[in-house]
Amino acid sequence: MPSLTTKEGWNPGSIFELTDEPLSIGRSSQACTIVLKHDFNVSRVHATLARRPDGRTLLRDQSKNGTFLNGSRVKEAFLADKDEIQVGRTKFAFSASSAARDFERDFNFVNPSVRTIIGVGEAIAAKPSKLDATALARENARLQLIFEVSANLSSATNLSEVLGLVMEKVMELFRPDEAFLLLRDRSGELVPNIVRTREGQTKIEHVAISKAIMSRVLQEEVAILSSDAQTDARFGKGDTSVFNSQVRSFMCTPLKAKAGVLGMLHLHSKRAVGAYTEEDLRLLTGVSNQAALAVENARLYATVQHQAKQRANFERFLSPNVVEQIVDGSKKIELGGKSQEVTVLFSDIRGYTTLSEKLSADQMIGLLNEYFQEMTAEIFRYEGSLDKFIGDALLAVFGSPFKAPDDPDRAVQCALAMQEKLKRMNEEWARRGQPVIQMGIGINTGIAALGMVGSDQRMEFTVIGDVVNTASRLCGAAAPGQILVAKQTIAKSQPLFRVKELDAVKLKGKEKAFEVVEVCGMLEEAKAEK
């Protein structure tokens, strides 16, 4: 296939293959294939090259200032291999065969128009060609910007901040008409996260990226450079996204991290053919690698922050073992309401009002805090959930948020441990000359509603239902130091406890007397097994 290669002037080294469609040269980005916008010696449509059915290529001049073939002005001429064409200040070499194909073979490019560097690491490792002083100064400036990108991204932990920094530097480095940073969502689909245009826009109606190119960048993890997307055979007639948006040159690189390809960075020029070079592609690949690392770090930081917040919230009312399971994802709390069987433990201090009259406010608060600290530790030891404190009372739930077959057993064992702990605390308080306290405990098992309850300002995970009210009534009926347990709870537990049969008690809100037992301790054989 015949081709043109830029020798002097605008973007030397650019290669354009002649297809069955005419190739036009001029200043109009709308009408021309090769756009020489900043050369005022060039007409809007200066010259055209067209392949004839017999295989020859015809050059036709359409300008005022003339088109030159091998140094002579021509109006129309057939081209021969190695002919030189001059339009304004730009010179092109004509090749009757594909110069691009030779270029592809020599430099291992997949296609003359879509230049693909296989492997992100290879793109970075490639050695730059020899540069003159001007080029070295330009390259030094770009390397300085890369250093700034690295320094800025290394300290950024917010994902939006990271993406904004990346796009800011991309616009500064390459001056594209449009640039897009896309990240994969949870389903793996690419979603535009940041959009920037030369005019400063952050939103556009259509993100013009070829699906074929997107697929290749993601699946093969390659960086791609296109010198002229409008004549690029890779897009095909069915891929209208690039053609409709009039994209000319573009670069597209994957954001590759340890976890795989996180997304891609794409930028393009709608005005210039061959606007970007292989060095530009390597540079953009370096920026993309930095961006991928920063995105991965920002996401990790966000995950750690979320887990820390989760842990702080859950540690207030769940045992450490359950908190770990929630934070590591092995178990999930259903925040919407659900019904579930739970065993509820209710306890409160006996004679609290009289006690509060004898102590100062500071002493009372100090005593309650010490008391609740020790009782909470026992609840968590038996893997219960602390639902709430209510004055001098506390509500604990076994089977919330996660149900287990031994919930009734652990609730009763916890009640015994709480009474034993309070006995030791009273001994210490008496030794210090402080007042001692007693508590009563009520336990019941039944169906409750579990979920987040509250307002927009404050939400709490709690349990609601008759099972809670009944446990509270049993607690109220218990004497100091007594543990009253519903018979239905004991029926669901293992034969671990010494119980004392009691007469059914009349509870507020219950029409019938409620069957209860008093738990006095563990059976000797159960103690031995424990």
RORO-283405 format. One record per residue (C-alpha): residue in three letters; x, y, z. Coordinates in steps of 0.2 Angstrom, whole numbers, plus 5000, padded with zeros to 4 digits. Example, Ala and Ser with C-alpha at 12.3 -4.5 7.8 and 13.67 -1.06 7.14 Angstrom:
2
ALA506249785039/SER506849955036/
END
This chain:
530
MET500050005000/PRO500750174995/SER501250295009/LEU501850465014/THR503150505027/THR503450675034/LYS505350725031/GLU505450905036/GLY504351035045/TRP502750975054/ASN503050815065/PRO504450725056/GLY504250535055/SER502350535054/ILE501750405041/PHE500150405032/GLU499550255021/LEU498550295006/THR496950195006/ASP495550194993/GLU494950355000/PRO495850514994/LEU497150585006/SER497050775008/ILE498350905015/GLY497851075021/ARG497451195036/SER495651135038/SER495451005052/GLN493750965046/ALA494150935028/CYS495950865028/THR496850705033/ILE498450795036/VAL498250955045/LEU499551095044/LYS498551225054/HIS499951335059/ASP500751355042/PHE499951505034/ASN500751465017/VAL499551315016/SER497751335009/ARG496251265018/VAL496351115006/HIS498051124998/ALA498250964989/THR497550784987/LEU498250614983/ALA497150484976/ARG497450304971/ARG496850264953/PRO496150094948/ASP497750054939/GLY498750074955/ARG499550234951/THR499450384964/LEU498850554957/LEU499450714966/ARG498250864962/ASP498651044968/GLN497151144974/SER498151294982/LYS498651474978/ASN500451454984/GLY500751294975/THR501251114978/PHE503051064973/LEU503550894967/ASN505450864967/GLY505751044968/SER504551094954/ARG502851174955/VAL501451054948/LYS499651064946/GLU499350874943/ALA500550734942/PHE500750544945/LEU501950494958/ALA503450384958/ASP504350294972/LYS505450414982/ASP504650564975/GLU504750724987/ILE503150824989/GLN503251004997/VAL501751085005/GLY502151255013/ARG503551215025/THR503251035026/LYS504150905015/PHE503450725012/ALA504250575005/PHE503150464994/SER503350274994/ALA502550164981/SER502650024994/SER502250035012/ALA503550135021/ALA502450105037/ARG502649915035/ASP504549935034/PHE504450045050/GLU503349915058/ARG504549765054/ASP506049865060/PHE505249925076/ASN504049785080/PHE502549895079/VAL500849805076/ASN500149935064/PRO500850085056/SER499450195062/VAL499050105079/ARG500850085087/THR500749965101/ILE502149935114/ILE501849765121/GLY502049775140/VAL502049925152/GLY503749885159/GLU504449875141/ALA503850045137/ILE504750115152/ALA506350015149/ALA506550075131/LYS508050185128/PRO507750355121/SER508550405104/LYS509950535103/LEU509350715107/ASP509950885102/ALA510051025115/THR508351085112/ALA507550915113/LEU508650875129/ALA507951035137/ARG506150985133/GLU506450805139/ASN507250875155/ALA505750975158/ARG504650825156/LEU505650725167/GLN505450865180/LEU503550855178/ILE503650665180/PHE504650685197/GLU503250815202/VAL501950685198/SER502750555208/ALA503050665223/ASN501250735223/LEU500450565221/SER501550485234/SER500750595247/ALA498950595241/THR497750475250/ASN496050535244/LEU495550455227/SER494750605220/GLU496250705224/VAL497350575216/LEU496350575200/GLY496350765199/LEU498250775201/VAL498450645187/MET497350735175/GLU498150905179/LYS499850845175/VAL499250755159/MET498550915153/GLU500151005157/LEU501250875149/PHE500350845133/ARG499150985130/PRO497750865122/ASP496050925117/GLU495250805128/ALA495850675141/PHE494950545150/LEU495350435165/LEU494250285167/LEU494250155181/ARG493449985182/ASP491849975193/ARG491449825204/SER490749735189/GLY492349765179/GLU491549895167/LEU492550045163/VAL491850205169/PRO492450385166/ASN493050455183/ILE493950615177/VAL493650715161/ARG494650865156/THR494650975140/ARG495851105133/GLU494451235137/GLY494451185155/GLN492851085154/THR492550935166/LYS491050865158/ILE490750815140/GLU489250725132/HIS490250585123/VAL491850495128/ALA492650455111/ILE493650295114/SER493650145102/LYS492949995110/ALA494249885101/ILE495649995108/MET494849985125/SER494749805124/ARG496549785119/VAL497249905132/LEU496349805146/GLN496549625140/GLU498349635133/GLU498949765145/VAL499749865131/ALA500050055128/ILE499350115111/LEU499850265100/SER498850315084/SER499550445073/ASP497850465063/ALA496350385070/GLN495250435055/THR496250325043/ASP496650195056/ALA496050025049/ARG495949955067/PHE494350045071/GLY493349975056/LYS491750045049/GLY490749975064/ASP491650075077/THR490950255075/SER491450325091/VAL493150395085/PHE492550445068/ASN491050535074/SER492050635086/GLN493350685073/VAL494850615084/ARG496550625075/SER497950575086/PHE497750485102/MET498750395116/CYS497950265127/THR498850175142/PRO498350045155/LEU498350085174/LYS499249925179/ALA499449885197/LYS499749725207/ALA497949685207/GLY497849695188/VAL497349835176/LEU496349955186/GLY495750065171/MET496550165158/LEU497150345153/HIS496650415136/LEU497050575128/HIS496850635110/SER496950785098/LYS495550825086/ARG496650945076/ALA498450875073/VAL498850715064/GLY500450635072/ALA500250745087/TYR501150625099/THR502750525097/GLU503350365104/GLU504350455118/ASP502650535122/LEU501850365124/ARG503250305135/LEU503050465146/LEU501150435147/THR501450255152/GLY502650315166/VAL501250435172/SER499950295171/ASN501050175181/GLN501250315195/ALA499350345194/ALA498950155195/LEU500050145211/ALA499250305218/VAL497450235215/GLU497850075223/ASN498650155238/ALA497150275239/ARG495950135239/LEU496950035252/TYR496950195263/ALA495050215261/THR494750025265/VAL495850045281/GLN494950205286/HIS493250125283/GLN493749965293/ALA494450075307/LYS492750165307/GLN491750005306/ARG492849935320/ALA492550085331/ASN490750075329/PHE490549895331/GLU491749885346/ARG490449985356/PHE489149845356/LEU489949685349/SER491249565355/PRO492949575348/ASN492849405339/VAL491249465330/VAL491949625326/GLU493449545317/GLN492249435307/ILE491249585301/VAL492849695297/ASP493749555287/GLY492149525277/SER491849345283/LYS490149395290/LYS488949535286/ILE487749635296/GLU486049655287/LEU485649835291/GLY483849825285/GLY482549745297/LYS482449555299/SER481649435312/GLN482749315321/GLU482749215337/VAL483749295351/THR484049275369/VAL483949435379/LEU484849475395/PHE484249625406/SER485049675422/ASP484949825433/ILE485649885450/ARG484549865465/GLY484250015477/TYR485050135464/THR483950285469/THR484450265487/LEU486250235483/SER486250395471/GLU485650495486/LYS487150445497/LEU488550475483/SER489050635475/ALA488750645456/ASP490650615453/GLN490650465464/MET489050395456/ILE489650415438/GLY491350335443/LEU490450185451/LEU489350155436/ASN490750165424/GLU491750045434/TYR490249925435/PHE489749935417/GLN491649915411/GLU491649745420/MET489949685415/THR490249725397/ALA491849625398/GLU490849475403/ILE489549505390/PHE490949505376/ARG491849355384/TYR490249255381/GLU490149335363/GLY488549435367/SER488149605360/LEU487849755371/ASP486349835365/LYS486249985376/PHE486450055394/ILE484750125401/GLY485250225417/ASP485850085429/ALA485249945418/LEU486049865403/LEU485249755389/ALA486349625381/VAL485849505367/PHE486449335362/GLY486049285344/SER486249465337/PRO486849505324/PHE487249325321/LYS486249175328/ALA487149025335/PRO486348865343/ASP487148895360/ASP486449075362/PRO485349025377/ASP486848925385/ARG488049075383/ALA486749205390/VAL486449105406/GLN488349075408/CYS488649255406/ALA487349305419/LEU488149185432/ALA489849265427/MET489149435430/GLN488549395447/GLU490149315452/LYS491149475445/LEU490049585455/LYS490349485471/ARG492249515468/MET491949705464/ASN490949725480/GLU492349645490/GLU493549775483/TRP492349915486/ALA492049865504/ARG493949855507/ARG494050035500/GLY492650095511/GLN491450115496/PRO489650065496/VAL489249895488/ILE487849855476/GLN486749715470/MET485949675454/GLY484449565447/ILE484549485430/GLY483149425419/ILE483349315403/ASN482149265389/THR482149185372/GLY481049225357/ILE480849315340/ALA481449495339/ALA481549625325/LEU483449665322/GLY484049825312/MET484550005312/VAL483450115321/GLY483450305324/SER483550465314/ASP484650545301/GLN485750615315/ARG485950455325/MET485650275320/GLU485950115331/PHE485849935328/THR484549865341/VAL483249725344/ILE481449765347/GLY480049645352/ASP479049565366/VAL480549455370/VAL481449615376/ASN480049675386/THR479849505395/ALA481649505399/SER481549675407/ARG479949615417/LEU480949465423/CYS482349575428/GLY481149685438/ALA480449535447/ALA482149465451/ALA482749495469/PRO484549565472/GLY485849435467/GLN484449325458/ILE484449265440/LEU482649235433/VAL482649135417/ALA481149095406/LYS480748905406/GLN480748915387/THR482548975387/ILE483148835399/ALA482148715388/LYS483248765373/SER484848755383/GLN486048615387/PRO485848525404/LEU487248635412/PHE486348725426/ARG485748705443/VAL483948775443/LYS482648805456/GLU480848785450/LEU479748935455/ASP477948975454/ALA477349055438/VAL477449245440/LYS476249375435/LEU477149505423/LYS476549675418/GLY475749665400/LYS475449475401/GLU473749395403/LYS474349235409/ALA475649195423/PHE477449165415/GLU478349015419/VAL480149045426/VAL481548965435/GLU482949025445/VAL484748985440/CYS485848955455/GLY487448895447/MET488248775435/LEU488048585438/GLU489648505445/GLU489948395429/ALA489748545418/LYS491048645429/ALA492248495426/GLU491948495407/LYS492248685407/
END
